[in-house]
Amino acid sequence: QVQLQESGPGLVKPSQTLSLTCTVSGGSITTHYYYWSWIRQPPGKGLEWIGYIAYSGSTAYSPSLKSRTSISRDTSKNQFTLQLSTVTPEDAAVYYCARGDHYYSDYFGQGTQVTVSS
């Protein structure tokens, strides 16, 4: 059973960089042919895919967030990390990590609330 757990600060100041880490257990993030995504849900809105890092280490991002997003990984810790720069209050959301790509994900973390405020 794959389990994912998000961690990181719940409060970020405007213009700063949001950084979240997803720790995966029950499976390796380098296993062919899995993809590992970050997804968010702003209050009152639907899910928004942010980007993924593939088993190979390649990445892909949502066009609307690409200029501010970076996803990396630490294979020794079986973790992958989201960095979203220059945040504004519009980036406040529940952030989820998941196994899957922009079409489909089968395992999700429980989610972590991120507030953007000074």
Beta strands, then each sheet from edge to edge (+ up, - down):
strand 1: 3-7
strand 2: 11-12
strand 3: 18-25
strand 4: 35-41
strand 5: 48-54
strand 6: 59-61
strand 7: 69-74
strand 8: 79-84
strand 9: 93-100
strand 10: 105-108
strand 11: 112-116
sheet 1: 1+ 3- 8+ 7-
sheet 2: 2+ 11+ 9- 4+ 5- 6+
sheet 3: 2+ 11+ 9- 10+
end
